[in-house]
Amino acid sequence: MKKILITGGTGYIGSHTAVELITENYKVHIVDNLSNSKIEVLSDIQKITGKKPCFDKIDLLNKKETDDFFKINNDFDAIIHFAAYKAVGESVAKPLMYYRNNLNSLMNILSNMQKYNISNFVFSSSCTVYGQPDMLPVTESSPIKKADSPYGNTKQIAEEIINDFLNANKQLKSISLRYFNPIGAHESAHIGELPIGMPNNLVPFITQTAAGIRKQLKIFGTDYNTSDGTAIRDYIHVVDLAQAHILAVRRLIKNENKNNSEFFNIGTGKGNSVLELVNTFEKVTGLKLNYILTKRRPGDIEKVWADTSLAYKELKWKAKRTLANALLSAWNREKIYRGIK
Ligand code: UDP
């Protein structure tokens, strides 16, 4: 049985990926510092899969803690590295926190990969590496432009660190998955996106507003050059996204990669505006959302959506689930979690 280490595995994308891996008969070991997730997620994963992953509470920023973990756990076939801060707006306000956390933890892991010769690495990258692309849909060969936020910059720098590291360690391999905007939840509603404290991302803010936990959703920016003036993103169902990780891990383990550092866009190929998303949420749930239109959020770009043909060609991956399905699943998870009928 192949053994996979998932950093940030109790988090949103990590937990969904753990479920898909266990379902595909991989052995999963999770490390997380529980800064934005709860330990109960492990039992939630067990409710879906019948298996509870191994778990260690590790702060990957702490080099000694990380090194001590690897001293006794180093027989992994691959590492999937999710653990990172992820909010564009927050990163503008707290840049050092983002650079320190997202980059030091990456380097602490890579040094242990090298030390124990763990060959395969899947990295959570982001479409923010493209900044505001000149051409849409954006392909993997589009120029990497200056990032619009410290968060985006940490992903650009992280990809460069990985490239330099692999140049120096040709026996090691990596796939960076450039996510567009992950939303939705597992169909069982046992796991989902449940940020601790005030949500930064759009969909948890929507579901928490619908649940009455937040008074009002603010829609940031109405003067973008789009059909309704609100910003456009490519919203990808988290289960589709999780499945892309399984294909990436399999490709690396089977040595099917074409070079030792690969990059794939993981999105639907379709862009939706913030207002379209809000309207679809209202339609599928039958609820009315309390929202106001406000000024732009610093660090946001106007529009982006993916060209996913490379992921299809190389990984045989494409998104299957719809926006409506994703929004309904997010709401179902919020309802169950909050005890709403
Ligand atoms: N957004 C919004 N209100 C919110 C949160 C987000 O209008 O409370 C907008 C945000 O400005 C962007 C889109 O929703 O245009 C997606 O933002 P999110 O933070 O979910 O993801 P990002 O694209 O920043 O990674």
Boltz pocket constraint, residues with backbone or C-beta under 6 A from the ligand:
constraints:
  - pocket:
      binder: B
      contacts: [[A, 86], [A, 88], [A, 89], [A, 181], [A, 199], [A, 200], [A, 201], [A, 202], [A, 203], [A, 205], [A, 217], [A, 218], [A, 219], [A, 220], [A, 221], [A, 231], [A, 232], [A, 233], [A, 274], [A, 297], [A, 300], [A, 301]]
      max_distance: 6.0
